[in-house]
Amino acid sequence: MITAADTDVSSVAVRLDGKVAVITGGGSGIGSAIADFYAASGATVGVLDRDLGAARAVADRLGGTAFAVEVDVADQQSVGQAVDAVLDTAGRIDVLVNSAGVARLAPADSIDPEQWHSTLDVNLTGSFLMAQRVGRTMLEQRSGRIISLASQAATVALPEHVAYCASKAGLLGMTRVLALEWGPYGVTANTISPTVVLTPLGIDAWDNEKGRAHQAEVPVGRFAMPNEIAAAAGYLASDAAAMINGADLAIDGGFTIR
């Protein structure tokens, strides 16, 4: 059985009071965990998801000023409408977290072009469309944080992950350019690269022989918990992280150092 940890991130205390944070893929998994952390840190949280019901469920759980917006990040018109809705509701955007993602797995010699395109459309193009649209607002504000969920697959090869690896590696390149171009205007861009994260979907996908074998390759001997990723995203969103720009934070237990 794969190993789950009872991780305590309460020692990571950041304040996001007065900030408006937008999280794509916020209706489940890592995005939902980040929404929890941000709301507990004082932020107004916009939960964006293709599944509006899931987004509303998270926003209702957070309470306070949290709100839900439907978005298909792979569709430019949908992105524009969603960002406009956020600005109409909250007036500004201080933090964007690109957490929406898909994984279409198949060997490189047999992956269907549709699987390839849909993976890049959501993971890479979707993150760019959100960053571009929100970035324009942040540039006008002369402040902002863009945090994109990459993966250990951005820097190492994983079997049957050709589209996923390509999309996440692309995120690193995209983020470095945003950091270079927008840093002078008070807008920083960074990525977080986790190992397998034990969300419900992560457990379903990896609680098997393949998962146990992969877990054994991680030097700390386990996969990551969602709140560990959320704590890192909290720090990167805070004023304390103002000098972190164009960086990729690996939260992988040392897997990629091999």
C-alpha positions as a printed NumPy array, in Angstrom:
array([[  0.   ,   0.   ,   0.   ],
       [  1.252,   3.509,  -0.753],
       [  2.194,   5.595,   2.266],
       [  0.077,   8.566,   3.312],
       [  1.449,  11.01 ,   5.866],
       [ -0.344,  13.037,   8.5  ],
       [  1.461,  16.239,   7.625],
       [  1.178,  19.336,   9.796],
       [  1.744,  22.587,   7.925],
       [  0.434,  24.848,  10.685],
       [  3.941,  26.194,  11.297],
       [  3.803,  27.848,   7.847],
       [  2.005,  31.076,   8.685],
       [  1.566,  33.693,   5.959],
       [ -0.926,  36.527,   5.795],
       [ -2.758,  37.233,   2.56 ],
       [ -5.236,  39.741,   3.984],
       [ -6.586,  42.092,   1.341],
       [ -5.358,  39.915,  -1.513],
       [ -7.576,  38.346,  -4.164],
       [ -6.389,  34.919,  -5.269],
       [ -7.706,  33.014,  -8.294],
       [ -7.157,  29.257,  -8.496],
       [ -7.919,  27.258, -11.631],
       [ -8.792,  23.64 , -11.006],
       [ -9.872,  24.858,  -7.585],
       [-12.833,  22.503,  -7.382],
       [-10.754,  19.481,  -6.422],
       [ -7.344,  18.071,  -5.574],
       [ -4.354,  20.359,  -5.168],
       [ -6.344,  23.411,  -6.234],
       [ -8.902,  22.816,  -3.496],
       [ -6.143,  22.411,  -0.894],
       [ -4.568,  25.7  ,  -1.993],
       [ -7.962,  27.386,  -1.768],
       [ -8.248,  26.161,   1.828],
       [ -4.805,  27.5  ,   2.741],
       [ -5.357,  30.869,   1.079],
       [ -8.747,  31.396,   2.681],
       [ -7.335,  30.497,   6.101],
       [ -4.57 ,  33.052,   5.453],
       [ -7.059,  35.839,   4.873],
       [ -7.343,  35.984,   1.086],
       [-10.489,  36.42 ,  -0.949],
       [-10.496,  33.253,  -3.041],
       [-11.962,  32.848,  -6.504],
       [-12.447,  29.129,  -7.143],
       [-12.318,  28.561, -10.902],
       [-13.123,  25.197, -12.43 ],
       [-14.684,  23.657, -15.513],
       [-17.057,  21.902, -13.096],
       [-19.016,  24.832, -11.659],
       [-20.762,  22.59 ,  -9.126],
       [-17.418,  21.472,  -7.705],
       [-16.18 ,  25.061,  -7.613],
       [-19.298,  26.179,  -5.774],
       [-18.95 ,  23.357,  -3.262],
       [-15.42 ,  24.504,  -2.406],
       [-16.439,  28.173,  -2.241],
       [-19.373,  27.296,   0.027],
       [-17.057,  25.305,   2.29 ],
       [-14.637,  28.233,   2.525],
       [-17.405,  30.695,   3.252],
       [-16.652,  34.352,   3.797],
       [-15.768,  36.172,   0.587],
       [-14.975,  33.06 ,  -1.483],
       [-16.776,  32.738,  -4.794],
       [-16.95 ,  30.324,  -7.738],
       [-16.554,  30.938, -11.478],
       [-16.836,  28.476, -14.335],
       [-13.935,  28.378, -16.806],
       [-12.522,  26.169, -19.54 ],
       [ -8.885,  27.233, -19.457],
       [ -8.252,  25.812, -22.933],
       [-10.799,  28.221, -24.443],
       [ -9.683,  31.835, -24.818],
       [-13.205,  33.242, -24.76 ],
       [-14.055,  31.304, -21.604],
       [-10.865,  32.557, -19.952],
       [-11.704,  36.164, -20.802],
       [-15.239,  35.842, -19.475],
       [-14.05 ,  34.177, -16.272],
       [-11.419,  36.814, -15.541],
       [-13.93 ,  39.568, -16.232],
       [-16.312,  37.885, -13.779],
       [-13.592,  37.775, -11.119],
       [-12.797,  41.454, -11.626],
       [-16.49 ,  42.352, -11.483],
       [-16.78 ,  40.457,  -8.192],
       [-13.508,  41.302,  -6.451],
       [-12.123,  44.315,  -8.292],
       [ -8.556,  43.052,  -8.645],
       [ -6.411,  39.915,  -8.853],
       [ -3.251,  39.639,  -6.775],
       [ -2.486,  35.935,  -7.107],
       [ -3.104,  33.488,  -9.935],
       [ -2.573,  29.781,  -9.359],
       [ -2.657,  27.623, -12.478],
       [ -3.656,  24.263, -11.028],
       [ -6.037,  22.955, -13.71 ],
       [ -4.498,  19.959, -15.438],
       [ -5.061,  16.631, -17.129],
       [ -2.942,  13.53 , -17.706],
       [ -3.501,  11.495, -20.866],
       [ -1.054,   8.619, -20.576],
       [  0.103,   6.376, -23.402],
       [  3.377,   5.145, -24.936],
       [  5.008,   7.665, -27.252],
       [  4.696,   5.374, -30.266],
       [  0.95 ,   4.954, -29.891],
       [ -0.454,   8.063, -28.198],
       [ -3.427,   9.423, -30.096],
       [ -2.972,  12.988, -31.419],
       [ -6.152,  13.992, -29.587],
       [ -4.595,  12.873, -26.284],
       [ -1.476,  14.874, -27.095],
       [ -3.378,  18.025, -28.042],
       [ -5.855,  17.898, -25.152],
       [ -2.999,  17.533, -22.629],
       [ -1.091,  20.507, -23.999],
       [ -4.282,  22.524, -24.488],
       [ -5.138,  22.347, -20.783],
       [ -1.78 ,  22.078, -19.044],
       [  0.271,  24.492, -21.141],
       [ -1.954,  26.613, -23.363],
       [ -4.577,  26.941, -20.629],
       [ -1.984,  28.138, -18.144],
       [ -0.669,  30.629, -20.695],
       [ -4.111,  31.988, -21.54 ],
       [ -4.86 ,  32.521, -17.852],
       [ -1.445,  34.068, -17.185],
       [ -1.694,  36.363, -20.198],
       [ -5.181,  37.636, -19.35 ],
       [ -4.582,  37.99 , -15.616],
       [ -1.072,  39.28 , -16.236],
       [ -2.397,  42.305, -18.094],
       [ -4.36 ,  43.28 , -14.993],
       [ -1.364,  42.665, -12.747],
       [  0.858,  44.791, -14.975],
       [ -1.614,  47.65 , -14.65 ],
       [ -1.574,  47.167, -10.857],
       [  2.237,  46.918, -10.871],
       [  1.984,  43.889,  -8.595],
       [  1.038,  40.233,  -8.705],
       [  2.026,  36.616,  -8.214],
       [  1.639,  33.873, -10.821],
       [  2.148,  30.331,  -9.549],
       [  1.83 ,  27.397, -11.936],
       [  1.668,  23.742, -10.944],
       [  4.301,  21.927, -12.961],
       [  5.573,  18.47 , -11.97 ],
       [  8.619,  16.303, -11.471],
       [  7.685,  15.274, -15.023],
       [  8.917,  18.676, -16.179],
       [ 12.534,  17.677, -15.562],
       [ 12.676,  13.868, -15.701],
       [ 11.251,  11.322, -18.116],
       [  8.398,   9.108, -16.982],
       [  7.135,   6.186, -19.09 ],
       [  3.845,   6.787, -20.924],
       [  3.98 ,  10.475, -19.956],
       [  5.191,  11.96 , -23.258],
       [  2.403,  14.555, -23.556],
       [  2.341,  15.253, -19.825],
       [  6.126,  15.672, -19.619],
       [  6.11 ,  17.974, -22.651],
       [  3.309,  20.12 , -21.217],
       [  4.949,  20.507, -17.83 ],
       [  8.404,  21.198, -19.281],
       [  6.744,  23.876, -21.389],
       [  5.353,  25.451, -18.228],
       [  8.876,  25.943, -16.901],
       [  9.955,  27.729, -20.08 ],
       [  6.827,  29.857, -20.176],
       [  7.234,  30.856, -16.537],
       [ 10.846,  31.942, -16.994],
       [  9.845,  34.275, -19.823],
       [  7.003,  35.771, -17.763],
       [  9.423,  36.253, -14.875],
       [ 11.909,  38.025, -17.13 ],
       [  9.422,  40.271, -18.894],
       [  7.116,  41.092, -15.993],
       [  9.485,  41.138, -13.015],
       [ 10.395,  44.809, -13.582],
       [  6.709,  45.676, -13.129],
       [  6.25 ,  43.963,  -9.776],
       [  4.785,  40.723, -11.172],
       [  6.604,  37.499, -10.323],
       [  6.11 ,  34.052, -11.842],
       [  7.181,  30.722, -10.374],
       [  6.362,  27.026, -10.634],
       [  5.903,  24.22 ,  -8.134],
       [  6.927,  20.723,  -9.207],
       [  5.501,  17.989,  -6.983],
       [  5.971,  14.276,  -7.071],
       [  2.76 ,  12.232,  -6.995],
       [  0.311,  14.028,  -4.709],
       [ -2.157,  11.923,  -2.746],
       [ -5.358,  13.607,  -3.77 ],
       [ -8.315,  11.251,  -4.293],
       [ -7.402,  11.002,  -7.984],
       [ -3.745,  10.494,  -7.121],
       [ -4.593,   7.654,  -4.78 ],
       [ -6.834,   6.012,  -7.385],
       [ -4.065,   6.216,  -9.982],
       [ -1.097,   5.18 ,  -7.84 ],
       [ -2.349,   2.842,  -5.101],
       [ -1.125,  -0.195,  -7.008],
       [  2.042,  -2.101,  -7.796],
       [  3.304,   0.643, -10.128],
       [  2.721,   3.251,  -7.436],
       [  4.493,   1.272,  -4.749],
       [  7.487,   0.798,  -7.048],
       [  7.592,   4.52 ,  -7.834],
       [  7.223,   5.441,  -4.168],
       [ 10.28 ,   3.323,  -3.397],
       [ 12.287,   5.533,  -5.776],
       [ 11.555,   8.652,  -3.69 ],
       [ 14.384,   9.161,  -1.17 ],
       [ 12.033,  10.145,   1.672],
       [  9.99 ,   7.005,   1.006],
       [  6.558,   8.519,   0.34 ],
       [  4.53 ,  10.753,  -1.95 ],
       [  3.36 ,  14.298,  -1.161],
       [  0.197,  15.378,   0.597],
       [ -2.009,  18.153,  -0.835],
       [ -1.507,  20.466,   2.143],
       [  2.272,  20.358,   1.619],
       [  1.82 ,  21.781,  -1.865],
       [ -0.671,  24.328,  -0.529],
       [  1.796,  25.557,   2.097],
       [  4.424,  26.194,  -0.574],
       [  1.877,  28.005,  -2.727],
       [  0.981,  30.105,   0.294],
       [  4.558,  31.227,   0.774],
       [  5.03 ,  32.03 ,  -2.917],
       [  1.858,  34.147,  -2.839],
       [  3.033,  36.147,   0.163],
       [  4.974,  39.383,   0.359],
       [  7.882,  37.428,   1.859],
       [  8.494,  35.768,  -1.53 ],
       [  8.955,  39.007,  -3.475],
       [ 12.525,  38.075,  -4.5  ],
       [ 11.596,  34.621,  -5.782],
       [ 11.044,  34.951,  -9.524],
       [ 11.447,  32.443, -12.338],
       [ 12.105,  29.607,  -9.891],
       [ 10.876,  26.033,  -9.866],
       [ 10.276,  24.613,  -6.392],
       [ 10.541,  20.819,  -6.358],
       [  8.399,  19.138,  -3.723],
       [  9.365,  15.6  ,  -4.631],
       [ 11.146,  14.09 ,  -1.635],
       [ 14.371,  14.186,  -3.637],
       [ 13.185,  12.097,  -6.596],
       [ 14.639,  14.407,  -9.234],
       [ 18.1  ,  14.615,  -7.629],
       [ 18.988,  11.104,  -8.723]])
